[in-house]
C-alpha cells in the first residue's frame, strides 16, 4: 500500500454492494470526501445505512482520515 493511500475494508452487505471486501484508494482528507467518492462509484450505497470506523475508532460526522489509515465500512449491527 502506498504512503498516500488509504485501505478501505467493507463488511457484510456493504461488501456485497461494492463487490469486494477491500479497496485501496488514493488519500482522502476526511469522511465527507470519502463518502462522496463511494456514492459516485457505488450509487447503491446512497440508500444504505452504514458506519465508518477509522483505525478501529468509530467516526462521527466529518472526520479527518490520516494518511495510511485503515477505514472500515460497517453495516448496521445489533448486540445480543
C-alpha positions in Angstrom: 0.0 0.0 0.0 1.4 3.4 -1.0 2.0 6.0 1.7 -0.5 8.3 0.0 -3.4 5.8 0.1 -6.0 4.5 2.5 -7.2 1.0 2.9 -11.0 0.5 3.0 -12.4 -2.7 4.3 -16.1 -3.5 3.8 -18.1 -5.9 5.8 -21.4 -7.7 5.3 -23.9 -6.2 2.9 -21.6 -3.3 2.2 -19.0 -5.7 0.7 -21.8 -7.3 -1.3 -22.9 -3.9 -2.8 -19.4 -2.9 -3.8 -18.5 -6.4 -4.8 -15.2 -6.5 -2.8 -14.1 -6.7 0.8 -11.1 -4.4 0.3 -10.3 -1.3 -1.6 -7.0 0.7 -1.7 -7.9 4.3 -2.6 -5.9 7.5 -3.1 -5.7 9.5 0.1 -8.9 11.3 1.0 -8.7 14.0 3.7 -12.0 13.3 5.5 -15.1 11.1 5.6 -17.2 13.6 3.6 -14.8 13.3 0.6 -14.7 9.5 1.0 -18.5 9.2 1.1 -18.8 11.5 -2.0 -16.4 9.1 -3.8 -18.1 6.0 -2.6 -21.6 7.3 -3.6 -20.3 8.3 -7.0 -18.6 4.9 -7.7 -21.3 2.8 -5.9 -24.7 4.5 -6.2 -26.4 1.7 -4.2 -24.6 2.9 -1.1 -26.6 6.1 -1.0 -29.6 4.2 0.1 -27.7 2.0 2.6 -27.1 2.7 6.3 -23.6 2.1 7.4 -21.0 3.4 9.8 -17.4 4.3 9.3 -14.5 3.4 11.6 -11.0 4.9 11.1 -8.2 2.9 12.6 -10.7 0.9 14.7 -12.4 4.0 16.1 -16.0 5.0 15.1 -16.1 8.2 13.1 -19.0 10.6 13.7 -19.8 13.3 11.2 -17.0 14.8 9.2 -13.9 13.2 10.5 -10.3 13.6 9.3 -8.7 10.5 7.8 -4.9 10.2 8.5 -2.6 9.2 5.6 -2.3 5.4 5.6 -5.4 4.9 7.6 -7.5 1.7 7.7 -11.1 2.6 7.1 -13.9 0.1 7.8 -17.4 0.3 6.3 -19.7 -1.3 8.8 -23.3 -2.4 8.2 -25.8 -1.9 10.9 -25.5 -4.4 13.7 -27.2 -5.2 16.9 -26.0 -6.6 20.1 -27.3 -9.8 21.7 
